[in-house]
Amino acid sequence: MKQIPIKQVDSDKQYVNLYAKREHIQVRAYKGFYRSLRVLAAWPLLLAYFLTPFITWGDRQAIWFDLPQRQFHIFGLTFWPQDFALLSGVLILAAFLLFFITVFAGRVWCGYSCPQTVFTYVFMRAERFAEGNRNARIKLDAQPMSFTKLRKKALKHVLWLAISAATALAFVGYFTPIRELVSLIVSFDLGMWETWWLGFFLIATYVNAGWMREQVCIYMCPYARFQGVMFDSNTLIVTYDQARGEPRGKGARNTEVTAPTTDEKTTEPLGDCVDCGVCVTVCPVGIDIRDGLQYECISCAACVDACNDVMRRLNKPKGLIRYATENVIDGATHRLVSSRFIGYAVAVMLIAGLLVFQLVNREPLEVSLTRDRQALYNDMGGGVIENTYYLKISNKGQEQVAARISISGVRNYSYLSLHKMSLAANETNEAVVRIQMHVDNLDTPNTAITFSVKSSAYGDFEMTQESRFIAPADQLF
């Protein structure tokens, strides 16, 4: 570790570390209202993540991101690359919804629903099952290696790897149908990409939730860095009531204390904080909330539950550590509705409304028409000119349709090589369309022509595409 000299005394140099060594956090188990609330929030998310790939919709997986076919199936809807604007809208909506929640209640997303937090607590439960409670784990880490220590450590890592493998399998199962994926694993017939992504997410989950834990929240998560700019005096945060808790100390509430400025000893009543340190031992990021609001705090309220339990046993009111706003702590009036709150709420509603509008008015058929780029026209002789077009129709719906093709804008054409196209659900068909016309029926060498694609399967749906019919100018005049 790199060091620099900060002071020289009698030719002896003193050094300070530029980087502090990480101290492993052993979190104490606890119970309380907010812990129960977090469990209620985490279990539906975990069950949805692991079980959704096994849900079928018709003859396919309900949620399936089919990258080779560039189709994204979400229950009864299929999205294509052309629907990228919808994906962008969903991501923008998620961002503004996160901002809206942050203005109202700080980092509650991090404390209750963030995948990093959820999986970290799952790994902590596995660790507690294998190695015991907090005190037992601390003692185990301090012991020299033995068979008992090796057995407990090995069990912990086996459980971690099993959870990581299940997480990786579920994730890849959204891109390769999970039943097919399980069959490939059992038969040792995995492809290169499936093997790569299974290994990648196994290692990522094992490292992030098992080893790094709070390091991800403190140093890697960008949300921890910019969430402070969205806070205001009306934002709910986990806070310590200094007026009630200080001066802290153990023993009788009337005791002799030393003034920090004059070093004089005086007798004054102690606050409600007994300086037990339980709020620190239950914190998953290892901070002391009594030092004030810190960006590392993920608003999980573990310290609130732990402190309330201590206050209950001491027959004191709960809420020494609680969710509160800066205004409430300072004795000012709390205003739920602020300008930021209203602004983000309006943005969320507008973006959500726009997304719903786009989904409702989404075209069920996608039509693409291009001219033959190899030749502007083909002279068939006798004044007959042929133009070639490439027509591609994509059926975004979940039922088979028959599309009828016609043209307008020109007269007396012949040899329309394609009049009808049948498309299965989520199918794309391409066809070559050739049109022949005599020069006597053309007024200009560059005539506008309109292709029309109709289908009765989607409420008399019709889509038009414009193009040009090209002819040699010397034969028209």
VEXDREN-2710 file (C-alpha; in Angstrom, 1 decimal):
% VEXDREN-2710
k/r/px/py/pz
1/MET/0.0/0.0/0.0
2/LYS/1.4/3.4/-1.0
3/GLN/2.3/5.7/1.9
4/ILE/3.6/9.3/2.2
5/PRO/5.5/10.9/5.1
6/ILE/3.5/13.5/7.0
7/LYS/5.9/14.4/9.8
8/GLN/9.5/14.0/10.7
9/VAL/10.7/13.7/14.3
10/ASP/14.3/12.9/15.2
11/SER/14.9/11.4/11.7
12/ASP/12.0/9.0/12.3
13/LYS/9.3/9.3/9.6
14/GLN/5.6/8.8/10.4
15/TYR/3.3/7.6/7.6
16/VAL/-0.4/7.7/6.9
17/ASN/-2.2/5.3/4.5
18/LEU/-3.7/6.9/1.5
19/TYR/-6.4/4.2/1.4
20/ALA/-8.1/2.7/4.4
21/LYS/-8.3/-1.1/4.6
22/ARG/-11.8/-2.5/4.4
23/GLU/-13.2/-3.8/7.7
24/HIS/-15.5/-6.7/7.2
25/ILE/-18.9/-6.0/8.5
26/GLN/-20.6/-8.7/10.5
27/VAL/-24.3/-7.7/10.7
28/ARG/-26.3/-8.6/13.7
29/ALA/-29.7/-10.3/13.3
30/TYR/-32.7/-8.3/14.6
31/LYS/-36.5/-8.1/14.3
32/GLY/-38.9/-5.3/13.8
33/PHE/-41.6/-3.6/11.8
34/TYR/-39.3/-2.4/9.0
35/ARG/-37.5/-5.7/8.7
36/SER/-40.9/-7.4/8.2
37/LEU/-41.8/-4.8/5.6
38/ARG/-38.5/-5.4/3.7
39/VAL/-39.2/-9.2/3.8
40/LEU/-42.7/-8.6/2.4
41/ALA/-41.2/-6.5/-0.4
42/ALA/-38.3/-8.9/-1.2
43/TRP/-40.1/-12.2/-1.4
44/PRO/-42.5/-11.2/-4.2
45/LEU/-39.5/-9.8/-6.2
46/LEU/-37.5/-13.0/-5.7
47/LEU/-40.4/-15.3/-6.6
48/ALA/-41.2/-13.2/-9.7
49/TYR/-37.6/-13.2/-10.8
50/PHE/-37.1/-17.0/-10.4
51/LEU/-40.5/-18.3/-11.4
52/THR/-41.5/-16.0/-14.3
53/PRO/-39.3/-17.8/-16.8
54/PHE/-41.4/-21.0/-16.2
55/ILE/-44.7/-19.3/-17.1
56/THR/-45.9/-20.2/-20.6
57/TRP/-48.0/-18.1/-23.0
58/GLY/-49.5/-20.1/-25.7
59/ASP/-46.7/-22.1/-27.3
60/ARG/-43.9/-20.0/-26.0
61/GLN/-42.4/-18.6/-22.8
62/ALA/-44.4/-15.7/-21.4
63/ILE/-41.4/-13.4/-21.1
64/TRP/-38.7/-14.2/-23.6
65/PHE/-36.1/-11.9/-25.2
66/ASP/-35.4/-13.7/-28.4
67/LEU/-32.2/-11.9/-29.5
68/PRO/-31.5/-14.0/-32.7
69/GLN/-34.9/-13.2/-34.0
70/ARG/-34.8/-9.7/-32.6
71/GLN/-38.2/-10.2/-30.9
72/PHE/-39.1/-9.4/-27.3
73/HIS/-42.1/-11.3/-26.0
74/ILE/-43.9/-10.0/-22.9
75/PHE/-47.0/-12.1/-22.4
76/GLY/-49.4/-11.1/-25.1
77/LEU/-47.2/-8.4/-26.7
78/THR/-44.2/-8.7/-29.0
79/PHE/-41.8/-5.9/-29.5
80/TRP/-39.4/-5.4/-32.3
81/PRO/-36.3/-3.2/-32.8
82/GLN/-38.6/-0.7/-34.4
83/ASP/-40.2/-0.3/-31.0
84/PHE/-37.0/1.0/-29.5
85/ALA/-38.8/4.3/-28.6
86/LEU/-41.0/2.3/-26.3
87/LEU/-38.0/0.8/-24.5
88/SER/-36.5/4.3/-24.1
89/GLY/-39.8/5.5/-22.7
90/VAL/-39.9/2.7/-20.1
91/LEU/-36.3/3.5/-19.0
92/ILE/-37.1/7.2/-18.8
93/LEU/-40.2/6.5/-16.8
94/ALA/-38.2/4.2/-14.4
95/ALA/-35.7/7.0/-13.9
96/PHE/-38.3/9.7/-13.1
97/LEU/-40.2/7.3/-10.9
98/LEU/-37.0/6.7/-8.9
99/PHE/-36.5/10.5/-8.6
100/PHE/-40.0/10.9/-7.5
101/ILE/-39.6/8.2/-4.7
102/THR/-36.3/9.8/-3.7
103/VAL/-37.8/13.2/-3.2
104/PHE/-40.5/11.7/-1.1
105/ALA/-38.7/9.1/1.0
106/GLY/-34.9/9.2/0.2
107/ARG/-33.2/5.9/-0.7
108/VAL/-36.1/3.5/0.2
109/TRP/-35.6/1.8/-3.2
110/CYS/-32.1/0.9/-2.1
111/GLY/-33.2/-0.3/1.3
112/TYR/-36.2/-2.4/0.3
113/SER/-36.2/-3.4/-3.4
114/CYS/-32.7/-2.9/-5.0
115/PRO/-31.4/-6.3/-6.3
116/GLN/-28.1/-5.7/-4.6
117/THR/-29.8/-5.3/-1.2
118/VAL/-32.2/-8.1/-1.7
119/PHE/-29.5/-10.6/-2.7
120/THR/-27.1/-9.4/-0.1
121/TYR/-29.6/-10.2/2.7
122/VAL/-30.2/-13.6/1.1
123/PHE/-26.5/-14.3/1.2
124/MET/-26.4/-13.0/4.8
125/ARG/-29.0/-15.5/5.8
126/ALA/-27.0/-18.3/4.2
127/GLU/-23.9/-17.1/6.1
128/ARG/-25.8/-17.0/9.4
129/PHE/-27.1/-20.5/8.7
130/ALA/-23.6/-21.9/8.1
131/GLU/-21.6/-20.0/10.6
132/GLY/-24.0/-18.9/13.4
133/ASN/-24.9/-15.5/14.8
134/ARG/-22.7/-12.3/14.7
135/ASN/-20.7/-13.2/17.8
136/ALA/-20.1/-16.7/16.6
137/ARG/-18.9/-15.4/13.2
138/ILE/-16.5/-12.9/14.7
139/LYS/-15.0/-15.7/16.9
140/LEU/-14.8/-18.0/14.0
141/ASP/-12.9/-15.5/11.9
142/ALA/-10.4/-15.0/14.7
143/GLN/-9.7/-18.7/15.2
144/PRO/-6.9/-20.5/13.4
145/MET/-7.9/-22.8/10.6
146/SER/-9.4/-26.1/11.9
147/PHE/-11.7/-28.8/10.5
148/THR/-14.7/-27.1/12.1
149/LYS/-13.8/-23.7/10.7
150/LEU/-13.1/-25.2/7.2
151/ARG/-16.4/-27.1/7.3
152/LYS/-18.5/-24.0/8.2
153/LYS/-16.7/-21.8/5.7
154/ALA/-17.1/-24.5/2.9
155/LEU/-20.8/-24.8/3.7
156/LYS/-21.2/-21.0/3.4
157/HIS/-19.5/-20.8/0.0
158/VAL/-21.4/-23.9/-1.3
159/LEU/-24.7/-22.1/-0.4
160/TRP/-23.5/-18.9/-2.0
161/LEU/-22.5/-20.7/-5.2
162/ALA/-25.9/-22.5/-5.3
163/ILE/-27.7/-19.2/-4.9
164/SER/-25.5/-17.6/-7.6
165/ALA/-26.0/-20.5/-10.0
166/ALA/-29.8/-20.3/-9.6
167/THR/-29.7/-16.5/-10.1
168/ALA/-27.6/-17.0/-13.3
169/LEU/-29.9/-19.7/-14.6
170/ALA/-33.0/-17.6/-14.1
171/PHE/-31.4/-14.6/-15.8
172/VAL/-30.2/-16.4/-18.9
173/GLY/-33.6/-18.2/-18.9
174/TYR/-35.1/-14.9/-20.1
175/PHE/-33.0/-15.0/-23.3
176/THR/-32.9/-18.8/-23.9
177/PRO/-36.1/-20.5/-23.0
178/ILE/-35.4/-21.9/-19.5
179/ARG/-36.8/-25.4/-20.1
180/GLU/-34.5/-25.7/-23.2
181/LEU/-31.7/-24.2/-21.1
182/VAL/-32.0/-26.8/-18.3
183/SER/-32.1/-29.6/-20.9
184/LEU/-28.9/-28.3/-22.5
185/ILE/-27.2/-28.1/-19.1
186/VAL/-28.3/-31.7/-18.2
187/SER/-27.1/-33.0/-21.6
188/PHE/-23.8/-31.0/-21.4
189/ASP/-24.7/-29.4/-24.8
190/LEU/-24.6/-25.7/-23.9
191/GLY/-23.5/-23.2/-26.6
192/MET/-20.7/-20.8/-26.2
193/TRP/-22.8/-17.8/-25.4
194/GLU/-25.0/-19.6/-22.8
195/THR/-21.9/-20.9/-21.1
196/TRP/-20.3/-17.5/-21.0
197/TRP/-23.4/-15.6/-19.6
198/LEU/-24.1/-18.4/-17.0
199/GLY/-20.6/-18.2/-15.8
200/PHE/-20.5/-14.4/-15.9
201/PHE/-23.7/-13.9/-13.8
202/LEU/-22.7/-16.7/-11.4
203/ILE/-19.4/-15.0/-10.6
204/ALA/-21.0/-11.5/-10.6
205/THR/-23.7/-12.5/-8.1
206/TYR/-21.2/-14.4/-5.9
207/VAL/-18.7/-11.5/-5.8
208/ASN/-21.2/-8.6/-5.5
209/ALA/-23.6/-10.1/-2.9
210/GLY/-21.2/-12.4/-1.1
211/TRP/-17.9/-10.6/-1.0
212/MET/-18.3/-6.9/-1.9
213/ARG/-21.7/-6.3/-0.4
214/GLU/-21.7/-2.7/1.0
215/GLN/-18.7/-1.8/-1.2
216/VAL/-21.1/-1.9/-4.2
217/CYS/-23.5/0.5/-2.5
218/ILE/-20.8/2.8/-1.2
219/TYR/-18.3/3.0/-4.1
220/MET/-19.9/1.5/-7.3
221/CYS/-23.5/2.6/-7.2
222/PRO/-23.9/6.0/-8.9
223/TYR/-27.2/6.6/-7.2
224/ALA/-25.4/7.0/-3.9
225/ARG/-23.5/9.9/-5.3
226/PHE/-26.2/12.0/-6.9
227/GLN/-29.2/11.1/-4.7
228/GLY/-28.3/13.9/-2.2
229/VAL/-29.1/16.6/-4.8
230/MET/-32.7/15.4/-4.9
231/PHE/-33.2/15.7/-1.1
232/ASP/-34.8/18.7/0.4
233/SER/-36.0/19.6/3.9
234/ASN/-39.3/17.6/3.4
235/THR/-37.6/14.4/2.3
236/LEU/-38.1/11.4/4.7
237/ILE/-34.8/10.1/5.9
238/VAL/-33.5/7.9/8.6
239/THR/-32.4/10.3/11.3
240/TYR/-31.3/10.4/14.9
241/ASP/-33.0/12.8/17.3
242/GLN/-30.0/14.5/18.9
243/ALA/-32.1/16.7/21.1
244/ARG/-33.6/13.7/22.8
245/GLY/-30.6/11.3/22.7
246/GLU/-27.7/13.6/23.7
247/PRO/-25.6/13.5/25.8
248/ARG/-25.4/9.8/25.4
249/GLY/-24.0/7.4/27.9
250/LYS/-24.5/4.2/29.9
251/GLY/-25.7/4.0/33.5
252/ALA/-28.0/6.3/35.5
253/ARG/-29.6/9.1/33.5
254/ASN/-28.2/11.7/36.0
255/THR/-24.4/11.3/35.9
256/GLU/-21.2/13.3/35.8
257/VAL/-20.0/14.3/32.3
258/THR/-17.0/16.2/31.0
259/ALA/-17.6/19.3/29.0
260/PRO/-15.8/19.0/25.6
261/THR/-14.5/22.5/25.6
262/THR/-13.5/23.3/29.1
263/ASP/-12.7/19.8/30.4
264/GLU/-14.8/20.6/33.4
265/LYS/-16.9/17.9/35.0
266/THR/-20.5/18.8/35.5
267/THR/-23.6/16.8/36.5
268/GLU/-26.4/16.8/34.0
269/PRO/-29.1/14.3/32.9
270/LEU/-28.1/12.0/30.1
271/GLY/-30.2/11.6/27.0
272/ASP/-32.2/8.5/26.0
273/CYS/-29.3/7.1/24.0
274/VAL/-27.5/4.5/26.2
275/ASP/-24.6/4.2/23.7
276/CYS/-25.2/0.5/23.2
277/GLY/-24.0/0.5/19.6
278/VAL/-26.8/-1.8/18.4
279/CYS/-27.7/0.7/15.7
280/VAL/-24.2/0.3/14.3
281/THR/-24.0/-3.5/14.5
282/VAL/-27.2/-4.0/12.5
283/CYS/-26.3/-1.6/9.8
284/PRO/-25.5/-3.4/6.5
285/VAL/-23.1/-0.6/5.4
286/GLY/-21.5/-0.2/8.8
287/ILE/-22.3/3.5/9.5
288/ASP/-23.3/5.2/12.7
289/ILE/-26.5/7.1/12.0
290/ARG/-25.9/9.2/15.1
291/ASP/-23.2/11.0/13.2
292/GLY/-25.9/12.5/10.9
293/LEU/-27.1/11.8/7.4
294/GLN/-24.4/10.0/5.3
295/TYR/-24.5/9.1/1.6
296/GLU/-23.8/5.5/2.5
297/CYS/-27.1/5.1/4.2
298/ILE/-29.5/3.0/2.2
299/SER/-32.6/3.9/4.3
300/CYS/-33.2/0.2/5.2
301/ALA/-34.3/1.3/8.8
302/ALA/-32.4/-1.6/10.4
303/CYS/-31.1/0.9/13.0
304/VAL/-34.7/2.1/13.6
305/ASP/-35.9/-1.4/14.4
306/ALA/-32.9/-2.1/16.6
307/CYS/-33.1/1.2/18.6
308/ASN/-36.9/0.8/19.0
309/ASP/-36.3/-2.6/20.6
310/VAL/-33.8/-1.1/23.0
311/MET/-36.1/1.7/23.9
312/ARG/-38.9/-0.8/24.5
313/ARG/-36.8/-2.8/27.0
314/LEU/-35.8/0.4/28.8
315/ASN/-39.5/1.5/29.0
316/LYS/-38.7/4.6/26.9
317/PRO/-40.7/6.0/23.9
318/LYS/-39.8/4.7/20.5
319/GLY/-38.5/6.9/17.8
320/LEU/-35.1/8.0/19.0
321/ILE/-34.0/6.8/15.5
322/ARG/-36.8/7.1/13.0
323/TYR/-38.0/8.2/9.6
324/ALA/-38.4/11.9/9.8
325/THR/-37.7/15.0/7.7
326/GLU/-35.3/17.8/8.4
327/ASN/-38.2/20.2/9.1
328/VAL/-39.7/17.8/11.7
329/ILE/-36.4/17.4/13.5
330/ASP/-36.0/21.2/13.6
331/GLY/-39.5/21.7/14.8
332/ALA/-40.7/23.2/11.6
333/THR/-43.9/22.3/9.7
334/HIS/-43.6/19.3/7.4
335/ARG/-44.9/19.8/3.9
336/LEU/-45.5/16.7/1.9
337/VAL/-46.2/18.5/-1.4
338/SER/-43.1/20.5/-2.5
339/SER/-42.2/21.9/-5.9
340/ARG/-39.9/19.0/-6.6
341/PHE/-42.6/16.5/-5.6
342/ILE/-45.1/18.0/-7.9
343/GLY/-42.6/18.3/-10.8
344/TYR/-41.6/14.7/-10.7
345/ALA/-45.2/13.5/-10.2
346/VAL/-46.3/15.5/-13.3
347/ALA/-43.3/14.1/-15.3
348/VAL/-44.1/10.5/-14.2
349/MET/-47.8/10.9/-15.2
350/LEU/-47.0/12.5/-18.6
351/ILE/-44.4/9.8/-19.5
352/ALA/-46.7/7.0/-18.4
353/GLY/-49.6/8.5/-20.3
354/LEU/-47.5/8.8/-23.5
355/LEU/-46.3/5.2/-23.2
356/VAL/-49.9/4.0/-22.8
357/PHE/-51.0/6.1/-25.8
358/GLN/-48.2/4.6/-27.9
359/LEU/-49.0/1.0/-26.9
360/VAL/-52.7/1.5/-27.6
361/ASN/-52.0/3.0/-31.0
362/ARG/-49.2/0.7/-31.9
363/GLU/-49.4/-0.6/-35.5
364/PRO/-49.9/-4.4/-35.6
365/LEU/-48.2/-4.7/-39.0
366/GLU/-44.9/-3.2/-40.0
367/VAL/-44.4/-2.5/-43.7
368/SER/-41.2/-1.7/-45.4
369/LEU/-40.8/-1.1/-49.1
370/THR/-37.6/-0.5/-51.1
371/ARG/-36.8/-0.2/-54.8
372/ASP/-34.4/-2.5/-56.5
373/ARG/-31.0/-0.7/-56.2
374/GLN/-29.3/-2.7/-59.0
375/ALA/-31.4/-1.3/-61.8
376/LEU/-33.8/1.7/-62.0
377/TYR/-35.9/-0.1/-64.6
378/ASN/-35.9/-3.0/-67.0
379/ASP/-36.9/-2.4/-70.6
380/MET/-39.0/-5.4/-71.7
381/GLY/-39.3/-4.2/-75.3
382/GLY/-42.3/-2.9/-77.2
383/GLY/-42.6/0.2/-74.9
384/VAL/-43.1/-2.0/-71.7
385/ILE/-41.1/-0.9/-68.7
386/GLU/-40.7/-3.0/-65.5
387/ASN/-39.8/-1.8/-62.0
388/THR/-38.9/-4.1/-59.2
389/TYR/-39.6/-3.6/-55.5
390/TYR/-38.8/-5.5/-52.3
391/LEU/-41.7/-5.6/-49.8
392/LYS/-41.3/-6.8/-46.2
393/ILE/-44.2/-7.2/-43.8
394/SER/-43.9/-8.0/-40.1
395/ASN/-46.8/-9.3/-38.1
396/LYS/-46.5/-8.0/-34.5
397/GLY/-49.7/-9.6/-33.4
398/GLN/-50.3/-13.0/-31.8
399/GLU/-52.6/-14.4/-34.6
400/GLN/-52.2/-15.4/-38.2
401/VAL/-53.2/-12.7/-40.7
402/ALA/-53.7/-12.4/-44.4
403/ALA/-52.4/-9.2/-45.9
404/ARG/-53.8/-7.9/-49.3
405/ILE/-51.5/-5.8/-51.4
406/SER/-52.6/-3.2/-54.0
407/ILE/-51.2/-0.1/-55.7
408/SER/-52.6/3.3/-56.7
409/GLY/-51.3/6.4/-58.5
410/VAL/-50.8/4.7/-61.9
411/ARG/-53.2/3.4/-64.5
412/ASN/-53.3/0.2/-66.6
413/TYR/-50.4/-1.5/-64.8
414/SER/-49.9/-5.2/-65.2
415/TYR/-47.9/-8.1/-63.8
416/LEU/-48.3/-7.3/-60.1
417/SER/-46.5/-10.5/-59.0
418/LEU/-47.9/-10.5/-55.5
419/HIS/-51.4/-9.8/-54.4
420/LYS/-51.7/-11.5/-51.0
421/MET/-49.3/-12.6/-48.2
422/SER/-50.0/-14.9/-45.3
423/LEU/-48.2/-14.3/-42.0
424/ALA/-48.1/-16.3/-38.8
425/ALA/-47.9/-14.7/-35.4
426/ASN/-44.7/-12.7/-34.9
427/GLU/-43.6/-13.6/-38.5
428/THR/-41.8/-11.5/-41.1
429/ASN/-42.1/-12.2/-44.8
430/GLU/-40.3/-10.7/-47.7
431/ALA/-41.4/-10.8/-51.3
432/VAL/-40.3/-9.3/-54.7
433/VAL/-43.0/-7.2/-56.4
434/ARG/-42.7/-6.5/-60.1
435/ILE/-44.8/-4.0/-62.0
436/GLN/-45.0/-3.5/-65.7
437/MET/-46.4/-0.5/-67.5
438/HIS/-46.5/0.7/-71.1
439/VAL/-44.9/4.1/-71.7
440/ASP/-48.2/5.4/-73.2
441/ASN/-49.8/5.2/-69.7
442/LEU/-47.0/7.3/-68.1
443/ASP/-47.0/11.1/-68.1
444/THR/-43.6/11.6/-66.6
445/PRO/-40.4/9.4/-66.3
446/ASN/-40.7/9.6/-62.5
447/THR/-44.3/8.8/-61.4
448/ALA/-45.5/8.6/-57.8
449/ILE/-46.9/5.2/-56.9
450/THR/-48.5/4.1/-53.6
451/PHE/-48.5/0.6/-52.2
452/SER/-51.3/-0.3/-49.9
453/VAL/-51.3/-3.2/-47.4
454/LYS/-54.6/-4.2/-45.8
455/SER/-55.7/-6.8/-43.3
456/SER/-59.1/-7.4/-41.8
457/ALA/-57.6/-9.3/-38.9
458/TYR/-56.8/-6.0/-37.1
459/GLY/-60.0/-4.0/-37.6
460/ASP/-59.6/-3.3/-41.3
461/PHE/-56.0/-2.2/-40.8
462/GLU/-54.4/-0.4/-43.7
463/MET/-50.9/1.0/-44.2
464/THR/-49.5/2.8/-47.2
465/GLN/-46.0/3.2/-48.5
466/GLU/-45.0/5.6/-51.3
467/SER/-42.4/5.0/-54.0
468/ARG/-41.6/5.9/-57.6
469/PHE/-42.1/4.2/-61.0
470/ILE/-39.1/5.1/-63.2
471/ALA/-39.1/5.0/-66.9
472/PRO/-36.6/6.2/-69.7
473/ALA/-37.4/9.7/-70.6
474/ASP/-36.5/9.2/-74.3
475/GLN/-39.4/6.7/-74.7
476/LEU/-42.0/9.1/-73.3
477/PHE/-41.4/12.1/-75.5
END
